[in-house]
Amino acid sequence: MTYQELLVENRNLHKKAKDSATKIASLEQQLQQLYKLISGFKSESFITEAVMDQLSLFGEDPVEEVAETPQQTITYTRDKKKHLGRNALPENLPVREVIIEPKEDTTGLTKIGEEITETLEYTPASLVKRRTIRPKYAKKEDQGVLIAELPSRPIDKAIVEACLLAHILVSKYVDHLPFYRQIQMFKRDFGWEPAQSTMSDWMASCCHLLEPLYNTLKQKILDSDYIQADESPIKVQDQDKIKSTHQGYQWVYHDPIQKLVLFNYRKGRGQNGPKELLTNYSGYLQCDGYTVSYVKPFR
């Protein structure tokens, strides 16, 4: 071979040796990472024992098996929790007694006691048609007709009585049942389907009747020396736009001493609402850092 050919072959051999060294270094690094995974926590290991045996062929020290720690059984005694039994049935519930006599003839036998078993049964609510009948009498000597006065009702000329109005209000504001669901229940259970607009009118009339109670509640809270206030956004249906809502705010005033709560609805979040309500208030007012709070030197 010529001198030039020897130089070329020498360069090729050096290149192959360098590539081999780089590859061996990479494989050694991968092998070290595998051993780190193998020797980690048992819960983190994902390599089986067969693979560990194969890795030991590369000449590294075999992985020593960790000897199992001897275990012992420990027993102890503790007090058994006493079962409190069933909750007692309320005493205010009406009772319907059912007496079951033995099938055998009890003639001439002496009663020595009885076994009482109390269970609960449900009686569905009833919708009763109240018919008020007022007899009419003709007075003597053509002096007119005598008839008893019709008892007053919460809503004059309406078919709904006070007890039914109370049920509708509690269902809506305590049980959170909207009018359309109550109407569905009335139709399903009693075959009576009032119009939603009628129920809305009843509710407006009830709010008017309850206004004196609302004013009394407001005055009791304003007479307190310490109240808390905050506002919450609420979506309100728009009367002018069908299926549309606008943003309203429910201002809440809480008297923690008497545990009284007053809701004061406003269309906006400005200072007009609290300013109007707290004009004559002279106690301590606790609120957040909202700057619209009515500025006044409270005590």
MIBA-264674 format. One record per residue: x, y, z of N, C-alpha, C in turn; residue number from 0. Coordinates in steps of 0.02 Angstrom, whole numbers. Atoms other than C-alpha are relative to their C-alpha. Example, Ala and Ser with C-alpha at 12.3 -4.5 7.8 and 13.67 -1.06 7.14 Angstrom:
2
<<45,-59,0>,<615,-225,390>,<45,60,0>,0>
<<-42,-59,-3>,<684,-53,357>,<-39,55,37>,1>
//
This chain:
299
<<42,-60,0>,<0,0,0>,<44,62,0>,0>
<<-38,-61,3>,<59,174,-35>,<-9,39,65>,1>
<<2,-40,-61>,<90,304,98>,<-67,37,6>,2>
<<63,-36,0>,<-67,401,49>,<-58,-45,22>,3>
<<52,48,-18>,<-177,246,64>,<2,-16,74>,4>
<<-6,14,-71>,<-108,210,237>,<-28,57,43>,5>
<<26,-57,-38>,<-151,386,295>,<-77,1,0>,6>
<<73,1,5>,<-329,369,232>,<-30,-53,45>,7>
<<25,55,-41>,<-354,202,317>,<8,16,74>,8>
<<-11,-19,-70>,<-280,271,479>,<-53,48,25>,9>
<<53,-48,-20>,<-403,416,478>,<-68,-36,9>,10>
<<62,38,-5>,<-548,294,450>,<-3,-40,66>,11>
<<-3,39,-62>,<-491,185,595>,<-10,45,62>,12>
<<10,-47,-55>,<-480,337,711>,<-73,22,6>,13>
<<70,-21,-1>,<-655,390,660>,<-45,-55,29>,14>
<<40,56,-25>,<-727,216,693>,<11,-8,76>,15>
<<-14,7,-72>,<-639,210,862>,<-36,54,40>,16>
<<34,-55,-34>,<-711,380,910>,<-75,-12,4>,17>
<<72,14,0>,<-887,328,857>,<-16,-56,50>,18>
<<12,56,-47>,<-870,166,956>,<3,24,72>,19>
<<-6,-25,-69>,<-814,260,1112>,<-62,41,19>,20>
<<60,-39,-14>,<-961,379,1099>,<-60,-45,12>,21>
<<56,46,-8>,<-1083,234,1079>,<5,-37,66>,22>
<<-9,36,-63>,<-1007,140,1227>,<-17,45,59>,23>
<<16,-47,-54>,<-1021,296,1337>,<-76,9,7>,24>
<<72,-8,-2>,<-1203,316,1289>,<-34,-62,30>,25>
<<28,62,-28>,<-1241,133,1328>,<13,-5,75>,26>
<<-15,3,-71>,<-1153,145,1496>,<-45,47,40>,27>
<<45,-47,-34>,<-1259,297,1541>,<-70,-29,6>,28>
<<66,31,-2>,<-1419,206,1495>,<-3,-57,51>,29>
<<-3,55,-47>,<-1363,56,1597>,<-3,25,72>,30>
<<2,-28,-67>,<-1333,164,1749>,<-70,23,19>,31>
<<69,-22,-14>,<-1508,238,1734>,<-46,-59,14>,32>
<<39,60,-13>,<-1583,64,1725>,<12,-27,70>,33>
<<-16,26,-67>,<-1492,11,1883>,<-30,45,54>,34>
<<31,-46,-48>,<-1555,167,1972>,<-74,-15,8>,35>
<<70,17,-4>,<-1733,121,1927>,<-12,-65,37>,36>
<<7,65,-31>,<-1708,-58,1983>,<9,4,75>,37>
<<-17,-4,-71>,<-1634,-11,2151>,<-42,51,37>,38>
<<43,-49,-33>,<-1771,120,2189>,<-51,-33,44>,39>
<<52,27,-43>,<-1927,99,2296>,<-37,-56,-36>,40>
<<35,57,29>,<-2023,-61,2271>,<-63,22,-36>,41>
<<62,-24,31>,<-2182,36,2233>,<13,34,-66>,42>
<<-16,-35,62>,<-2090,129,2093>,<32,-46,-51>,43>
<<-34,46,45>,<-2010,-24,2015>,<-49,-28,-50>,44>
<<43,28,52>,<-2082,-81,1850>,<35,-54,-41>,45>
<<-40,50,35>,<-1950,-210,1799>,<-7,-66,37>,46>
<<10,65,-30>,<-1981,-394,1830>,<66,-32,19>,47>
<<-61,35,-22>,<-1858,-515,1910>,<37,-31,-59>,48>
<<-33,29,59>,<-1825,-597,1741>,<44,50,-35>,49>
<<-40,-51,31>,<-1764,-434,1669>,<60,17,42>,50>
<<-56,-13,-44>,<-1655,-406,1822>,<55,-53,-8>,51>
<<-50,53,11>,<-1572,-574,1792>,<36,11,-66>,52>
<<-32,-14,64>,<-1539,-526,1611>,<51,56,6>,53>
<<-46,-55,-8>,<-1460,-362,1665>,<63,-20,37>,54>
<<-60,22,-36>,<-1341,-456,1779>,<52,-31,-46>,55>
<<-47,29,47>,<-1260,-531,1624>,<54,49,-21>,56>
<<-48,-50,22>,<-1168,-368,1594>,<60,5,46>,57>
<<-60,2,-41>,<-1044,-407,1731>,<-3,42,63>,58>
<<5,-38,-62>,<-1106,-290,1868>,<-17,-46,57>,59>
<<16,40,-59>,<-1128,-350,2045>,<-74,-17,1>,60>
<<70,19,-2>,<-1290,-446,2063>,<-38,39,54>,61>
<<41,-37,-48>,<-1432,-355,2150>,<-19,-46,57>,62>
<<15,41,-58>,<-1449,-421,2325>,<-73,6,18>,63>
<<69,1,-19>,<-1621,-474,2376>,<-6,23,73>,64>
<<11,-25,-67>,<-1686,-382,2527>,<-38,-53,40>,65>
<<33,52,-41>,<-1729,-505,2663>,<-63,28,31>,66>
<<63,-22,-27>,<-1908,-496,2720>,<5,8,76>,67>
<<-1,-14,-72>,<-1931,-420,2892>,<-50,-46,34>,68>
<<47,44,-36>,<-2005,-544,3014>,<-59,39,27>,69>
<<61,-32,-22>,<-2184,-500,3059>,<-30,-37,58>,70>
<<35,30,-56>,<-2284,-530,3215>,<-70,28,4>,71>
<<70,-20,-6>,<-2470,-522,3251>,<-12,30,69>,72>
<<14,-34,-63>,<-2524,-397,3383>,<-75,6,8>,73>
<<72,-5,-14>,<-2697,-405,3461>,<-10,47,58>,74>
<<17,-46,-55>,<-2782,-279,3574>,<-75,-1,9>,75>
<<70,-1,-19>,<-2949,-253,3658>,<-23,72,7>,76>
<<28,-67,-6>,<-3057,-98,3643>,<-74,-6,15>,77>
<<70,0,-17>,<-3229,-51,3704>,<-43,1,-62>,78>
<<45,2,56>,<-3368,-91,3585>,<-48,59,4>,79>
<<44,-58,1>,<-3467,61,3531>,<-72,-22,9>,80>
<<70,16,-14>,<-3642,60,3598>,<-44,28,-55>,81>
<<46,-21,53>,<-3774,66,3462>,<-55,42,30>,82>
<<49,-46,-28>,<-3887,213,3494>,<-72,-18,-18>,83>
<<67,21,20>,<-4033,128,3409>,<-32,50,-47>,84>
<<36,-44,46>,<-4163,211,3299>,<-17,66,34>,85>
<<22,-64,-27>,<-4208,392,3319>,<-74,-5,21>,86>
<<69,2,-25>,<-4366,414,3421>,<-46,38,-47>,87>
<<49,-33,43>,<-4520,459,3321>,<-28,62,35>,88>
<<26,-62,-32>,<-4585,637,3352>,<-66,-13,35>,89>
<<61,10,-40>,<-4719,645,3486>,<-59,39,-29>,90>
<<55,-41,25>,<-4819,776,3390>,<-37,-31,-59>,91>
<<33,31,57>,<-4866,657,3249>,<-66,-32,21>,92>
<<63,36,-16>,<-5046,595,3244>,<10,-75,-2>,93>
<<-7,73,-7>,<-5069,412,3288>,<-62,-34,-27>,94>
<<55,43,24>,<-5177,286,3196>,<13,-70,26>,95>
<<-10,65,-31>,<-5195,128,3299>,<-33,-56,-40>,96>
<<26,60,34>,<-5217,-41,3217>,<8,-58,48>,97>
<<-1,56,-48>,<-5262,-186,3334>,<-9,-65,-39>,98>
<<2,64,34>,<-5226,-360,3268>,<-9,-55,52>,99>
<<13,54,-46>,<-5306,-501,3366>,<24,-67,-29>,100>
<<-21,66,26>,<-5243,-681,3354>,<-55,-33,-40>,101>
<<49,37,40>,<-5327,-794,3229>,<-38,-51,42>,102>
<<32,50,-43>,<-5364,-919,3367>,<-54,33,43>,103>
<<54,-25,-44>,<-5517,-902,3480>,<29,21,67>,104>
<<-26,-25,-64>,<-5477,-794,3633>,<-54,3,54>,105>
<<54,-1,-49>,<-5640,-822,3725>,<24,-33,65>,106>
<<-19,26,-65>,<-5607,-847,3911>,<73,10,18>,107>
<<-71,-11,-14>,<-5422,-798,3897>,<10,67,34>,108>
<<-15,-61,-36>,<-5345,-665,4009>,<56,38,-36>,109>
<<-51,-41,33>,<-5250,-523,3926>,<54,19,51>,110>
<<-55,-13,-47>,<-5078,-507,4007>,<47,55,-24>,111>
<<-43,-53,26>,<-5002,-370,3900>,<-10,8,-75>,112>
<<4,-10,72>,<-4971,-314,3722>,<68,21,-27>,113>
<<-60,-20,36>,<-4831,-289,3597>,<-18,59,-45>,114>
<<14,-60,39>,<-4825,-116,3517>,<58,11,-49>,115>
<<-49,-14,52>,<-4734,-86,3352>,<-20,65,-35>,116>
<<14,-64,31>,<-4723,92,3285>,<37,6,-66>,117>
<<-28,-13,66>,<-4694,126,3100>,<-28,66,-26>,118>
<<21,-63,30>,<-4717,276,2987>,<-35,-13,-66>,119>
<<34,2,64>,<-4843,294,2847>,<-12,71,-23>,120>
<<5,-66,30>,<-4869,440,2729>,<-70,11,-27>,121>
<<64,-20,28>,<-5033,528,2692>,<11,58,-47>,122>
<<-13,-55,47>,<-5023,634,2534>,<-41,62,18>,123>
<<36,-63,-11>,<-5072,816,2545>,<-65,1,-40>,124>
<<65,-2,33>,<-5250,853,2498>,<-18,72,-18>,125>
<<26,-65,22>,<-5328,996,2402>,<-76,-4,6>,126>
<<72,5,-17>,<-5503,1026,2471>,<-37,60,-29>,127>
<<43,-53,25>,<-5639,1125,2386>,<-45,23,58>,128>
<<39,-28,-55>,<-5711,1237,2521>,<-62,34,-27>,129>
<<64,-28,24>,<-5894,1276,2492>,<-34,36,58>,130>
<<31,-41,-52>,<-5961,1418,2598>,<-72,14,-19>,131>
<<72,-7,13>,<-6151,1415,2607>,<-29,50,49>,132>
<<30,-52,-41>,<-6244,1569,2672>,<-76,2,-14>,133>
<<73,-2,11>,<-6431,1547,2693>,<-25,72,-3>,134>
<<30,-66,9>,<-6536,1697,2641>,<-71,-2,29>,135>
<<66,-4,-32>,<-6689,1752,2738>,<-33,66,-20>,136>
<<39,-60,16>,<-6825,1872,2687>,<-25,32,64>,137>
<<23,-36,-59>,<-6859,2003,2818>,<-75,14,-6>,138>
<<71,-14,-1>,<-7034,2044,2871>,<-15,69,-30>,139>
<<25,-63,27>,<-7134,2180,2789>,<46,29,-54>,140>
<<-41,-20,58>,<-7021,2184,2636>,<58,46,20>,141>
<<-57,-40,-22>,<-6872,2253,2733>,<67,-25,-26>,142>
<<-62,23,31>,<-6746,2164,2626>,<16,-73,16>,143>
<<-23,69,-9>,<-6645,2005,2637>,<54,-2,54>,144>
<<-49,10,-53>,<-6545,1941,2786>,<48,-56,-20>,145>
<<-51,50,17>,<-6381,1850,2748>,<64,16,38>,146>
<<-62,-9,-37>,<-6219,1824,2843>,<54,30,-45>,147>
<<-55,-29,38>,<-6063,1919,2791>,<49,-56,-19>,148>
<<-50,48,24>,<-5935,1824,2690>,<65,12,39>,149>
<<-64,-8,-37>,<-5776,1791,2793>,<53,31,-45>,150>
<<-53,-34,38>,<-5628,1897,2741>,<53,-51,-21>,151>
<<-54,41,26>,<-5490,1819,2637>,<60,44,-16>,152>
<<-59,-41,14>,<-5311,1875,2605>,<-5,38,-65>,153>
<<8,-33,65>,<-5351,1914,2423>,<-74,-1,-18>,154>
<<71,-6,12>,<-5526,1977,2393>,<-18,-26,-70>,155>
<<28,27,62>,<-5627,1887,2257>,<45,-54,-32>,156>
<<-43,54,26>,<-5487,1757,2233>,<-24,-67,27>,157>
<<23,66,-22>,<-5521,1571,2246>,<47,-32,50>,158>
<<-52,30,-42>,<-5367,1540,2352>,<-9,23,72>,159>
<<4,-15,-71>,<-5374,1530,2542>,<70,12,28>,160>
<<-63,-18,-31>,<-5238,1583,2664>,<46,-60,6>,161>
<<-42,59,-9>,<-5177,1405,2696>,<34,-21,-65>,162>
<<-29,18,65>,<-5150,1373,2510>,<53,51,-20>,163>
<<-50,-51,15>,<-5059,1539,2489>,<64,-12,41>,164>
<<-58,15,-42>,<-4945,1494,2635>,<39,-59,-28>,165>
<<-34,58,29>,<-4908,1326,2553>,<39,19,-62>,166>
<<-34,-21,61>,<-4864,1408,2387>,<62,42,16>,167>
<<-58,-41,-19>,<-4749,1536,2471>,<56,-42,29>,168>
<<-52,43,-30>,<-4658,1405,2574>,<33,-44,-53>,169>
<<-28,42,53>,<-4638,1292,2422>,<48,39,-44>,170>
<<-42,-40,45>,<-4563,1434,2320>,<63,25,35>,171>
<<-56,-35,-31>,<-4451,1523,2446>,<38,-42,51>,172>
<<-35,44,-47>,<-4407,1383,2568>,<23,-64,-35>,173>
<<-17,62,36>,<-4413,1227,2459>,<27,13,-70>,174>
<<-28,-20,64>,<-4356,1323,2303>,<-35,-34,-59>,175>
<<39,28,55>,<-4496,1257,2192>,<-30,58,-41>,176>
<<30,-54,41>,<-4535,1379,2049>,<-72,-15,-15>,177>
<<71,6,12>,<-4713,1409,1997>,<-17,-56,-49>,178>
<<19,50,51>,<-4709,1297,1844>,<4,-71,28>,179>
<<-4,66,-30>,<-4655,1148,1950>,<-59,-11,48>,180>
<<58,8,-44>,<-4791,1180,2078>,<-63,-12,-41>,181>
<<58,11,43>,<-4918,1191,1937>,<-1,-72,-26>,182>
<<-3,70,22>,<-4857,1023,1871>,<-22,-48,56>,183>
<<20,42,-57>,<-4878,947,2045>,<-74,4,13>,184>
<<72,-7,-9>,<-5053,1018,2065>,<-39,-39,-54>,185>
<<34,35,55>,<-5102,949,1895>,<6,-76,7>,186>
<<-12,72,-7>,<-5025,778,1928>,<-39,-30,58>,187>
<<30,29,-61>,<-5095,753,2104>,<-74,14,7>,188>
<<69,-19,-13>,<-5263,843,2097>,<-39,16,-64>,189>
<<35,-17,61>,<-5304,877,1915>,<-18,73,-5>,190>
<<12,-73,0>,<-5300,1065,1948>,<61,35,-29>,191>
<<-56,-32,34>,<-5193,1174,1834>,<-11,75,-1>,192>
<<7,-73,0>,<-5188,1358,1884>,<48,31,-50>,193>
<<-44,-36,46>,<-5112,1483,1763>,<58,30,38>,194>
<<-60,-27,-32>,<-4936,1540,1801>,<-9,75,14>,195>
<<12,-71,-12>,<-4991,1722,1782>,<-44,11,61>,196>
<<43,-6,-59>,<-5125,1693,1913>,<40,-9,64>,197>
<<-41,11,-59>,<-4999,1624,2037>,<47,60,11>,198>
<<-43,-59,-7>,<-4886,1773,2002>,<-39,58,30>,199>
<<41,-53,-29>,<-5030,1892,2041>,<-13,-14,74>,200>
<<9,17,-71>,<-5064,1798,2203>,<62,18,40>,201>
<<-62,-13,-35>,<-4881,1815,2249>,<10,75,10>,202>
<<-6,-72,-7>,<-4881,2002,2216>,<-47,26,54>,203>
<<47,-21,-52>,<-5035,2022,2326>,<25,-20,69>,204>
<<-27,22,-65>,<-4952,1921,2465>,<58,46,22>,205>
<<-55,-45,-17>,<-4798,2032,2456>,<-26,66,27>,206>
<<30,-62,-24>,<-4909,2184,2477>,<-27,-9,71>,207>
<<26,13,-67>,<-4992,2104,2629>,<55,-7,52>,208>
<<-56,10,-46>,<-4823,2061,2706>,<44,61,9>,209>
<<-42,-60,-4>,<-4752,2236,2684>,<5,28,71>,210>
<<-8,-23,-69>,<-4793,2289,2864>,<49,-43,41>,211>
<<-48,44,-34>,<-4697,2137,2929>,<71,15,-22>,212>
<<-66,-17,26>,<-4551,2183,2816>,<26,65,32>,213>
<<-20,-64,-30>,<-4548,2361,2883>,<17,-9,74>,214>
<<-15,13,-71>,<-4553,2296,3062>,<68,-34,7>,215>
<<-65,34,-1>,<-4406,2180,3026>,<56,49,-14>,216>
<<-51,-50,16>,<-4309,2323,2948>,<14,46,59>,217>
<<-9,-45,-56>,<-4338,2435,3097>,<36,-34,58>,218>
<<-34,36,-54>,<-4283,2300,3220>,<75,-6,-14>,219>
<<-71,5,17>,<-4119,2280,3125>,<34,68,7>,220>
<<-30,-67,-5>,<-4089,2468,3115>,<5,24,72>,221>
<<-5,-18,-71>,<-4118,2481,3303>,<58,-35,34>,222>
<<-56,36,-30>,<-3972,2363,3332>,<63,42,-1>,223>
<<-63,-38,-3>,<-3800,2430,3382>,<53,-27,-47>,224>
<<-52,30,42>,<-3707,2315,3263>,<-33,-42,-54>,225>
<<27,39,56>,<-3753,2250,3090>,<55,-12,-51>,226>
<<-46,16,54>,<-3662,2172,2943>,<-37,8,-66>,227>
<<32,-14,64>,<-3695,2216,2761>,<44,-25,-57>,228>
<<-37,21,61>,<-3647,2146,2590>,<-52,-6,-56>,229>
<<45,6,58>,<-3720,2137,2415>,<19,-61,-41>,230>
<<-11,59,42>,<-3741,1987,2300>,<-36,11,-66>,231>
<<34,-7,65>,<-3778,1989,2112>,<-54,-52,-9>,232>
<<55,46,12>,<-3939,1909,2055>,<-29,15,-69>,233>
<<30,-7,66>,<-4011,1879,1882>,<-76,8,7>,234>
<<71,-15,-5>,<-4185,1954,1863>,<-31,-3,-70>,235>
<<34,5,64>,<-4306,1913,1723>,<-25,69,-21>,236>
<<20,-65,27>,<-4342,2061,1611>,<-71,-4,-27>,237>
<<70,0,23>,<-4526,2101,1585>,<-7,22,-72>,238>
<<6,-27,68>,<-4494,2192,1422>,<28,-47,-53>,239>
<<-31,46,48>,<-4386,2057,1341>,<-12,-72,22>,240>
<<15,70,-16>,<-4445,1877,1337>,<64,-40,3>,241>
<<-58,44,-10>,<-4317,1749,1400>,<65,40,7>,242>
<<-59,-41,-10>,<-4199,1889,1445>,<4,21,73>,243>
<<-10,-20,-69>,<-4125,1941,1613>,<46,61,3>,244>
<<-46,-55,-13>,<-4039,2093,1684>,<32,-10,68>,245>
<<-38,8,-61>,<-3915,2110,1826>,<-30,43,56>,246>
<<24,-34,-59>,<-3989,2154,1995>,<45,-17,59>,247>
<<-41,11,-59>,<-3916,2158,2170>,<-45,-7,61>,248>
<<35,11,-62>,<-3982,2089,2332>,<45,22,58>,249>
<<-37,-24,-57>,<-3916,2191,2477>,<-25,-36,62>,250>
<<18,40,-59>,<-3913,2087,2637>,<27,35,62>,251>
<<-18,-31,-64>,<-3913,2164,2811>,<-14,-51,56>,252>
<<3,54,-50>,<-3878,2044,2955>,<12,28,69>,253>
<<-9,-17,-70>,<-3901,2073,3140>,<21,-64,37>,254>
<<-24,63,-31>,<-3791,1937,3221>,<-23,-9,72>,255>
<<21,6,-70>,<-3853,1976,3397>,<-70,-31,4>,256>
<<69,26,0>,<-4038,1948,3362>,<-11,-54,-52>,257>
<<4,49,54>,<-4001,1832,3214>,<-57,16,-48>,258>
<<50,-23,47>,<-4109,1934,3097>,<34,17,-66>,259>
<<-27,-12,66>,<-4082,1950,2909>,<-51,39,-41>,260>
<<43,-41,42>,<-4153,2084,2793>,<28,1,-71>,261>
<<-18,-3,70>,<-4149,2072,2603>,<-30,64,-30>,262>
<<22,-63,30>,<-4159,2238,2510>,<23,1,-73>,263>
<<-19,6,71>,<-4164,2219,2320>,<9,70,-31>,264>
<<-13,-60,38>,<-4090,2355,2210>,<21,-18,-71>,265>
<<-18,12,69>,<-4068,2368,2023>,<74,11,-13>,266>
<<-71,-14,10>,<-3890,2432,2041>,<41,-13,62>,267>
<<-47,11,-54>,<-3737,2419,2150>,<24,66,31>,268>
<<-22,-65,-23>,<-3722,2605,2185>,<-17,13,72>,269>
<<8,-17,-70>,<-3733,2696,2350>,<-71,20,18>,270>
<<68,-21,-15>,<-3916,2743,2334>,<-36,-48,47>,271>
<<33,50,-42>,<-3975,2580,2412>,<20,5,73>,272>
<<-20,-5,-70>,<-3871,2579,2572>,<-8,70,29>,273>
<<8,-69,-25>,<-3880,2769,2585>,<-71,11,23>,274>
<<70,-9,-18>,<-4069,2765,2587>,<-18,-40,63>,275>
<<18,43,-56>,<-4080,2621,2711>,<34,22,65>,276>
<<-40,-14,-60>,<-3943,2679,2831>,<3,75,17>,277>
<<-3,-72,-12>,<-3983,2865,2834>,<0,17,74>,278>
<<7,-17,-72>,<-4033,2868,3018>,<33,-52,45>,279>
<<-33,51,-41>,<-3926,2722,3076>,<60,29,36>,280>
<<-54,-29,-39>,<-3802,2762,3215>,<40,-53,38>,281>
<<-39,53,-34>,<-3724,2594,3263>,<62,-18,-39>,282>
<<-59,25,34>,<-3576,2492,3204>,<-22,-39,-63>,283>
<<14,34,63>,<-3580,2435,3022>,<64,-36,-23>,284>
<<-56,39,24>,<-3466,2294,2964>,<-12,-19,-73>,285>
<<7,17,71>,<-3437,2272,2777>,<69,-12,-29>,286>
<<-65,10,32>,<-3301,2232,2652>,<27,68,-24>,287>
<<-33,-61,21>,<-3189,2358,2566>,<-30,35,-60>,288>
<<33,-30,58>,<-3314,2406,2431>,<-10,75,14>,289>
<<-3,-73,-14>,<-3294,2596,2416>,<-68,34,-5>,290>
<<64,-33,8>,<-3477,2630,2377>,<-39,3,65>,291>
<<35,0,-64>,<-3524,2602,2559>,<-15,72,21>,292>
<<23,-67,-18>,<-3620,2749,2629>,<50,32,48>,293>
<<-50,-35,-40>,<-3491,2872,2699>,<-36,40,53>,294>
<<31,-34,-56>,<-3547,2927,2871>,<40,-17,62>,295>
<<-40,14,-59>,<-3457,2943,3038>,<-39,-44,50>,296>
<<34,46,-46>,<-3533,2787,3118>,<37,-2,66>,297>
<<-31,3,-65>,<-3500,2766,3302>,<48,-58,5>,298>
//
